[in-house]
Amino acid sequence: MKPTLLILAAGMGSRYGGLKQMDELGPNGESIIDYSIYDAIRAGFGKVVFVIRKDFADAFKERFESRLAGKIKTIYVYQSLDDLPKGFTVPEGREKPWGTGHAMLMAKDVIKEPFGIINADDYYGREAYQQVYDFLNESTDPNEYAMVGYPLVKTLSEHGTVSRGICETDENGNLTDIVERTKIGWEGDKIYFYEDNGKTEVSGDVPVSMNFWAFKPGFFPLLEEEFIGFLKEKGHELKSEYYFNIAVDNLIKKGIASTKVMKTKSQWFGVTYKEDKPMVHAKFKELHDKGVYPEKLW
């Protein structure tokens, strides 16, 4: 059974200020999602599941259905604030989405096979898809997951701070700890993460999660169980977020799961801020010029 690619595309991008999932960034009007799916098909993935919001579903399908027809099976699922486990309701005044863990749960009824998961607005590189595909085909332990780890220094923006999951690994390359730092950036030639009580310098070599992970279908019930715990503790807050990588961290610490951190030579880039767009345009043109991609993807 071929693995599936799950694409988180429901967010608006508060730092970016708009719907960047469909931004035309390639030389022939391609979006980052186009390259992601092209690389996934090339690696051997058999299905793509999009997590989107219903209010832009028509525009989203209009863009991608014609391009992907006959190339890969597509399924759409919808994220909404009130799609919660039984017994829970949205607190009055909450508008912020529940986060990546909640978005991921929207696909629990349509994915029954091993799968990779990505952000819609990140370019991960051809080699990373092959690494995830190979892991999903070779790993037989239902509770062994994997993550593509990129060096922090190669994932920053020159135009402001970013949010990153900073990882620690053991001698075997397995994840031992992941901490979500929501404000990381350059200060001169040094990198810091900022908190209410100050700033802490961090090495540019440390691996970070860019939300490209590999899971088995048995992860969904564990993720839902962790989400229920999150809702009990923080569900009343108006801006709390449930990240799936923090759920993985909890499962590792409980001894339930393990996660292999796969180092990659692939180049990551993305558009956190609108000012990042010229850089992304240039990088895609370079990849086409080098022959990594054909003149036209589809």
C-alpha positions as CSV (number, residue, x, y, z in Angstrom):
1,M,0.0,0.0,0.0
2,K,1.5,3.3,-1.1
3,P,1.9,6.0,1.7
4,T,-0.3,9.1,1.7
5,L,0.8,12.7,1.9
6,L,-1.2,14.9,4.4
7,I,-1.0,18.6,3.6
8,L,-2.0,21.2,6.3
9,A,-3.5,24.0,4.3
10,A,-6.2,25.5,6.6
11,G,-4.2,28.4,8.1
12,M,-4.2,32.0,6.8
13,G,-0.7,32.9,7.9
14,S,-1.1,35.7,10.4
15,R,2.5,36.9,10.0
16,Y,2.1,36.8,6.2
17,G,-1.3,38.5,6.0
18,G,-3.1,36.4,3.5
19,L,-3.8,33.1,1.8
20,K,-0.3,32.0,0.9
21,Q,-1.2,28.4,0.0
22,M,-2.1,29.5,-3.5
23,D,0.5,32.2,-4.0
24,E,2.2,31.8,-7.4
25,L,5.9,31.6,-6.7
26,G,7.3,29.5,-9.4
27,P,8.4,30.7,-12.9
28,N,5.1,29.5,-14.5
29,G,2.7,30.4,-11.7
30,E,3.3,27.3,-9.5
31,S,2.5,27.4,-5.8
32,I,4.7,25.7,-3.2
33,I,2.0,23.0,-2.9
34,D,2.5,22.2,-6.6
35,Y,6.2,21.4,-6.0
36,S,5.4,19.4,-2.8
37,I,2.9,17.2,-4.7
38,Y,5.2,16.8,-7.7
39,D,8.0,15.7,-5.4
40,A,5.7,13.3,-3.5
41,I,4.5,11.7,-6.7
42,R,8.1,11.3,-7.9
43,A,9.0,9.6,-4.6
44,G,6.1,7.2,-4.8
45,F,3.2,8.5,-2.7
46,G,-0.2,7.3,-3.8
47,K,-2.7,9.8,-2.3
48,V,-2.8,13.4,-1.1
49,V,-5.2,14.6,1.6
50,F,-5.7,18.3,2.0
51,V,-6.8,19.9,5.3
52,I,-8.5,23.1,4.3
53,R,-11.3,25.4,5.4
54,K,-14.7,25.3,3.8
55,D,-14.7,29.0,3.1
56,F,-12.0,28.7,0.5
57,A,-12.7,25.1,-0.6
58,D,-14.1,26.0,-4.1
59,A,-11.1,28.2,-5.0
60,F,-8.7,25.6,-3.7
61,K,-10.2,22.7,-5.6
62,E,-10.5,24.8,-8.8
63,R,-6.8,25.4,-8.7
64,F,-5.6,21.8,-8.0
65,E,-8.2,19.4,-9.3
66,S,-7.4,20.0,-13.0
67,R,-3.6,19.8,-12.4
68,L,-3.7,16.6,-10.4
69,A,-6.4,14.6,-12.2
70,G,-5.0,11.3,-13.3
71,K,-1.7,11.9,-11.4
72,I,-2.6,11.2,-7.8
73,K,-5.8,10.5,-5.8
74,T,-7.0,13.6,-3.8
75,I,-9.2,13.9,-0.8
76,Y,-10.3,17.1,1.1
77,V,-11.2,17.4,4.7
78,Y,-12.2,20.5,6.5
79,Q,-11.0,22.1,9.7
80,S,-13.4,24.1,11.8
81,L,-13.2,25.4,15.4
82,D,-16.2,23.4,16.6
83,D,-15.0,20.0,15.4
84,L,-14.1,18.8,18.8
85,P,-14.2,15.5,20.8
86,K,-17.5,14.7,22.5
87,G,-18.1,16.8,25.6
88,F,-16.1,19.8,24.6
89,T,-17.3,23.1,23.1
90,V,-15.5,26.2,21.8
91,P,-15.1,28.9,24.6
92,E,-16.9,32.1,24.0
93,G,-14.7,34.6,22.1
94,R,-12.3,32.1,20.7
95,E,-11.5,32.7,17.0
96,K,-7.9,31.3,16.8
97,P,-7.7,27.8,15.2
98,W,-6.7,25.0,17.6
99,G,-3.3,24.3,15.9
100,T,-1.6,21.6,13.8
101,G,-2.6,18.7,16.1
102,H,-6.3,19.5,15.7
103,A,-5.9,20.0,11.9
104,M,-4.2,16.6,11.6
105,L,-7.1,15.0,13.4
106,M,-9.5,16.1,10.7
107,A,-7.9,13.4,8.5
108,K,-8.3,10.5,10.9
109,D,-11.2,8.9,9.1
110,V,-9.6,9.0,5.6
111,I,-6.1,7.8,6.2
112,K,-5.6,4.1,7.1
113,E,-2.1,3.7,5.8
114,P,1.4,5.1,6.7
115,F,1.6,8.8,5.8
116,G,3.8,11.8,5.7
117,I,2.6,15.3,6.8
118,I,3.7,18.7,5.6
119,N,2.8,22.4,5.8
120,A,1.3,23.8,2.7
121,D,3.6,26.8,2.7
122,D,7.0,25.2,3.1
123,Y,9.3,23.8,0.4
124,Y,11.1,20.7,1.7
125,G,13.2,19.5,-1.2
126,R,13.0,16.4,-3.4
127,E,15.4,14.3,-1.3
128,A,13.3,14.8,1.9
129,Y,10.2,13.2,0.2
130,Q,12.3,10.2,-0.8
131,Q,13.7,9.8,2.8
132,V,10.1,9.9,4.2
133,Y,8.8,7.5,1.6
134,D,11.7,5.0,2.2
135,F,11.2,5.2,6.0
136,L,7.4,4.5,5.7
137,N,8.1,1.5,3.4
138,E,10.9,0.0,5.6
139,S,9.7,0.7,9.2
140,T,7.6,-2.1,10.6
141,D,7.1,-0.8,14.2
142,P,3.6,0.8,14.3
143,N,4.8,3.2,17.0
144,E,8.0,4.3,15.3
145,Y,7.7,7.7,13.6
146,A,10.2,9.9,11.9
147,M,10.9,13.6,11.4
148,V,13.0,15.4,8.8
149,G,15.3,17.7,10.8
150,Y,16.7,20.9,9.2
151,P,19.5,22.9,10.8
152,L,18.0,26.0,12.5
153,V,20.3,28.4,10.7
154,K,18.8,27.3,7.3
155,T,15.2,27.9,8.3
156,L,15.2,31.6,9.5
157,S,13.8,34.7,7.8
158,E,15.7,37.9,7.4
159,H,12.4,39.8,7.8
160,G,11.3,38.9,11.4
161,T,11.1,36.1,14.0
162,V,9.8,32.6,13.3
163,S,8.4,29.7,15.3
164,R,10.4,26.5,15.4
165,G,10.3,23.1,17.2
166,I,13.9,22.8,18.6
167,C,15.0,19.1,18.9
168,E,17.4,17.1,21.0
169,T,18.4,13.6,20.0
170,D,20.2,10.6,21.6
171,E,23.3,8.8,20.3
172,N,21.1,6.8,17.9
173,G,19.5,9.8,16.3
174,N,16.2,9.3,18.0
175,L,14.2,12.3,19.3
176,T,14.4,12.8,23.1
177,D,13.0,16.3,23.5
178,I,11.2,18.9,21.3
179,V,10.4,22.4,22.5
180,E,8.3,24.8,20.5
181,R,9.9,28.2,20.5
182,T,7.5,30.7,19.1
183,K,9.9,33.7,18.6
184,I,13.4,32.9,17.1
185,G,15.4,35.4,15.1
186,W,18.7,37.0,14.2
187,E,20.4,39.6,16.3
188,G,23.6,40.6,14.5
189,D,25.3,37.4,13.6
190,K,23.8,35.4,16.5
191,I,20.5,33.5,16.8
192,Y,18.2,34.0,19.9
193,F,14.9,32.7,21.0
194,Y,12.9,35.3,23.0
195,E,10.6,34.8,26.0
196,D,8.8,37.2,28.3
197,N,11.8,37.1,30.7
198,G,14.5,37.7,28.2
199,K,16.4,36.0,25.4
200,T,18.6,32.9,25.0
201,E,21.3,32.3,22.4
202,V,20.8,29.1,20.4
203,S,23.1,27.2,18.0
204,G,22.4,27.4,14.3
205,D,23.3,23.7,13.9
206,V,20.5,22.4,16.2
207,P,17.9,20.4,14.2
208,V,14.4,21.8,14.1
209,S,11.0,20.5,13.0
210,M,9.6,22.1,10.0
211,N,6.5,19.9,10.3
212,F,7.6,17.2,7.8
213,W,7.0,14.0,9.7
214,A,6.2,10.4,9.0
215,F,3.5,8.5,10.9
216,K,1.7,5.2,11.1
217,P,-2.2,5.3,11.2
218,G,-2.1,4.1,14.8
219,F,-0.9,7.6,15.7
220,F,-4.4,9.1,15.3
221,P,-6.1,7.6,18.4
222,L,-3.0,8.6,20.4
223,L,-3.2,12.1,19.0
224,E,-6.9,12.4,19.9
225,E,-6.2,11.2,23.4
226,E,-3.5,13.8,23.9
227,F,-5.9,16.4,22.4
228,I,-8.5,15.6,25.0
229,G,-5.9,16.1,27.7
230,F,-4.9,19.5,26.1
231,L,-8.6,20.6,26.0
232,K,-9.0,19.7,29.7
233,E,-6.0,21.8,30.6
234,K,-6.0,24.6,28.2
235,G,-9.3,24.4,26.2
236,H,-10.7,27.4,28.1
237,E,-7.9,29.7,26.8
238,L,-8.7,31.8,23.8
239,K,-5.3,31.5,22.1
240,S,-3.9,28.1,23.2
241,E,-2.6,25.9,20.4
242,Y,-2.3,22.1,20.1
243,Y,0.8,21.2,18.2
244,F,1.1,17.6,17.0
245,N,4.9,17.6,17.6
246,I,4.3,18.3,21.3
247,A,1.9,15.3,21.4
248,V,4.7,13.2,19.9
249,D,7.1,14.6,22.6
250,N,4.6,13.5,25.3
251,L,4.3,10.0,23.8
252,I,8.1,9.6,23.6
253,K,8.5,10.6,27.3
254,K,5.7,8.1,28.2
255,G,7.7,5.4,26.4
256,I,4.8,4.8,24.0
257,A,6.5,5.9,20.7
258,S,9.9,6.7,19.2
259,T,10.9,9.1,16.5
260,K,13.9,9.0,14.2
261,V,15.3,12.4,13.3
262,M,16.5,12.1,9.7
263,K,19.1,14.6,8.7
264,T,18.7,15.8,5.1
265,K,20.7,17.5,2.4
266,S,17.5,19.0,1.1
267,Q,17.1,22.7,1.1
268,W,14.1,24.1,3.0
269,F,12.6,27.5,2.3
270,G,9.2,29.2,2.8
271,V,7.3,32.4,3.0
272,T,6.8,33.4,6.6
273,Y,6.6,37.1,5.5
274,K,5.6,38.7,2.2
275,E,9.1,40.1,2.1
276,D,10.3,36.5,1.7
277,K,8.6,36.2,-1.7
278,P,11.4,37.5,-4.0
279,M,13.9,35.1,-2.4
280,V,11.5,32.2,-3.0
281,H,10.9,33.2,-6.6
282,A,14.6,33.3,-7.2
283,K,15.2,29.8,-5.6
284,F,12.5,28.2,-7.7
285,K,13.9,29.7,-10.9
286,E,17.3,28.4,-9.9
287,L,15.9,24.9,-9.4
288,H,14.2,24.9,-12.8
289,D,17.4,26.3,-14.4
290,K,19.4,23.4,-12.8
291,G,16.9,20.8,-14.2
292,V,15.6,19.7,-10.8
293,Y,12.2,20.5,-12.2
294,P,11.0,20.5,-15.8
295,E,10.1,23.8,-17.5
296,K,6.4,23.1,-16.6
297,L,5.4,20.8,-13.7
298,W,2.1,19.7,-15.0
